[in-house]
């Protein structure tokens, strides 16, 4: 039994039709499942019951801005341009390198569209820092990431 490290869960954002790794300069990329519950208590019960009825996934992010990173450029452009609607939607693929795929060079992954909700720009005094939340914009699509060609293959 070995410890799974954070670097074994990788995320990629589609930038101009190419998957670009989300990593350089990022200090936070945390997925929050945000479960939706239906709770009620019936008249003959002394304890409330709860069912899980859905999710509202989101990813909080923060990064030190570097001028040559494609993912950061995209997020920074959406932030400074105050993009809204479809213009604020990005596609993210999350790959689980610690799991085995169906073939050599493939790992399980999921792709989902997210709306970019910027929060802060300029916090800190050393580096320019950008932060916000990516909020799910539809269901995830299961599949695999081809780690050699760096492409998502839908299941």
C-alpha positions in Angstrom: 0.0 0.0 0.0 1.5 3.3 -1.1 0.6 6.9 -0.7 -1.0 8.5 -3.7 0.5 11.9 -4.3 -1.4 15.0 -5.6 0.8 15.0 -8.7 -0.9 11.7 -9.7 -4.1 13.6 -10.4 -3.5 15.9 -13.3 -5.8 18.5 -14.9 -5.7 19.9 -18.4 -7.6 22.8 -19.9 -8.5 23.0 -23.6 -6.7 26.1 -25.0 -7.2 26.7 -28.8 -8.1 23.0 -29.4 -5.1 21.6 -27.4 -5.0 20.2 -23.9 -2.6 22.2 -21.8 -1.6 21.0 -18.3 -2.9 23.1 -15.4 0.2 23.2 -13.1 2.8 25.9 -13.6 2.3 28.6 -11.0 -0.9 27.0 -9.5 -1.0 27.0 -5.7 -4.5 25.7 -5.5 -6.7 23.5 -7.7 -9.2 21.8 -5.3 -12.3 20.0 -6.5 -15.3 20.5 -4.3 -18.2 18.0 -4.8 -20.8 20.2 -3.1 -23.4 17.5 -2.6 -27.1 18.4 -2.8 -29.3 16.8 -0.2 -33.0 16.2 0.3 -33.7 16.1 4.0 -37.0 15.4 5.7 -38.5 14.0 8.8 -41.8 12.1 8.8 -44.3 12.3 11.6 -43.7 8.8 12.9 -39.9 9.2 13.1 -37.7 10.8 15.7 -34.7 11.1 13.3 -34.4 13.1 10.1 -33.4 11.1 6.9 -31.3 12.5 4.1 -30.9 11.4 0.5 -28.2 12.6 -1.8 -29.9 13.9 -4.9 -27.1 15.6 -6.9 -23.9 17.5 -7.0 -22.8 21.1 -7.8 -19.1 20.4 -8.5 -16.6 23.3 -8.5 -12.9 23.8 -8.5 -11.2 26.6 -6.6 -8.0 27.9 -8.2 -5.2 30.3 -7.5 -2.0 30.9 -9.4 1.0 33.1 -9.5 0.8 34.7 -13.0 3.5 33.7 -15.5 3.5 35.3 -18.9 4.1 32.2 -21.1 1.6 29.7 -19.6 -1.4 29.1 -22.0 -3.9 28.1 -19.2 -3.0 31.1 -17.1 -3.3 33.4 -20.2 -6.8 32.0 -20.9 -8.0 32.5 -17.3 -6.4 35.9 -17.0 -8.0 37.0 -20.3 -11.4 35.8 -19.1 -10.8 37.6 -15.8 -9.6 41.0 -17.1 -12.1 40.9 -20.0 -15.0 40.1 -17.5 -16.3 37.4 -19.8 -19.9 36.2 -19.3 -22.2 33.6 -20.7 -20.7 31.0 -23.1 -17.5 33.2 -23.4 -16.7 32.3 -19.8 -17.0 28.5 -20.3 -13.9 26.3 -20.4 -13.3 22.5 -20.8 -11.2 20.7 -18.2 -10.0 17.1 -18.3 -9.0 15.5 -15.0 -6.8 12.4 -15.3 -6.1 9.8 -12.6 -2.5 8.6 -13.2 -2.7 6.3 -10.2 -5.4 4.1 -12.0 -4.9 1.8 -14.9 -6.5 2.5 -18.3 -7.7 0.1 -20.9 -4.5 0.2 -22.9 -0.8 1.1 -22.5 -0.4 4.9 -22.3 -4.0 5.5 -21.2 -5.4 6.4 -17.8 -9.0 7.0 -16.6 -10.2 10.6 -17.0 -13.2 12.8 -17.0 -14.0 15.9 -19.0 -16.4 18.6 -17.9 -17.3 22.1 -18.9 -16.9 24.8 -16.3 -17.9 28.4 -16.0 -15.0 30.6 -14.9 -16.0 32.7 -11.9 -13.1 35.0 -11.1 -12.7 36.2 -7.5 -9.4 38.1 -7.1 -6.7 39.6 -9.2 -3.7 41.3 -7.7 -3.6 39.9 -4.2 -0.1 39.5 -2.7 2.9 41.9 -3.0 5.5 39.7 -4.7 3.8 38.1 -7.7 0.5 38.9 -9.4 -2.0 36.4 -8.1 -5.2 35.4 -9.8 -7.9 33.3 -8.1 -11.5 32.1 -8.5 -13.8 29.2 -8.9 -14.6 27.0 -11.9 -18.3 26.0 -11.5 -19.7 22.9 -13.3 -21.6 23.6 -16.4 -23.2 20.2 -17.1 -22.4 16.6 -16.5 -19.0 15.0 -16.6 -18.1 12.8 -19.5 -16.1 9.6 -18.6 -13.2 8.4 -20.7 -9.5 8.1 -20.8 -6.5 10.4 -21.4 -4.0 9.2 -23.9 -0.8 10.4 -22.1 1.3 10.2 -25.2 -0.9 12.1 -27.7 -2.4 14.2 -24.8 -6.0 13.7 -26.0 -9.2 12.7 -24.3 -11.0 9.6 -25.5 -14.7 9.5 -24.6 -15.9 6.2 -23.2 
